[in-house]
Amino acid sequence: MKHIMSPLDMTVEELDKLLDLANDIERHPEKYAHVCEGKRLATLFYEPSTRTRLSFEAAMMNLGGKVLGFSDAGSSSATKGESVADTIRTVSCYADIAAMRHPKEGAPLVASMASRIPVINAGDGGHQHPTQTLTDLLTIRSLKGRLNNLTIGLCGDLKFGRTVHSLIEALVRYDNVKFVLISPEELRVPGYIREGVLEKNNKEYKEVVRLEDALPELDLLYMTRVQRERFFNEEDYVRMKDFYILDAAKMELAGPDMLVLHPLPRVNEIAVEVDNDPRAAYFKQVQYGVYVRMALILTLLEVEVC
Ligand code: NCD
């Protein structure tokens, strides 16, 4: 049985197939409207979420399936001390597939080892967020037409931002992708990504502090929020939170085709005035997230649609 813990759980070919399926779903949603009738998705969310949980639920409903689950650890038996392994054993009796978000790195992996149904990591602490990466890849491929030959700026909290870690791991597998890592000194990409992923794969990258310096050369700018919940103290968060604010004036420094992506939620890092710029793609990205999760559910449940 297949689980999805990291974007690397799929080969580049498998990923291509998944993105093709997502594009077909986008074009012909009616073809897929009943293919998961009788199937159930469990969403086990021990950490807050709007997009990821609702996107999974919408994805299963769009396929004709049903959903069950919890959106808050406080309303689950975790408060009584139940382990994720016992919870997933139980949920395996109620559902055909599960998406789990947890504040502890590795919790969905522990669950997958005890599970009788496919488990999808929907975000584990500051570690990985593979389905956001699938969303990002689908958005980039659909709007740019390619996943190679790109200069990608990642900006903001590169230390705690799990979406950034997963996206870098996925993109190093494509040719001629260059990275510009834009962050304050304290929020640099962790060493295991810098040395273990970028350098290990001989990828060209540079680290800069000023967003303005990077903008002119980028094909794509991936903005992120400062991850307040992973800071040890509030003072550091307050000092860092408005370090980057992308506004209309900064957008003038960027090329006419530079896309702006953001996994959302946005706090202050993108001014609302940027939303009307045709290069702003972060709400389109939300829609792609539903298509790619539909494609992932079909793939993991091995549902064939002719
Ligand atoms: C992200 C996450 O949860 O890591 N949100 C999401 O799933 N789209 C990004 C974030 O919370 O900043």
Residues whose N, C-alpha, C, O or C-beta is under 5 A from the ligand:
A	BS01	NCD	R51 T52 G123 H129 R162 T163 R225 P263 L264 P265
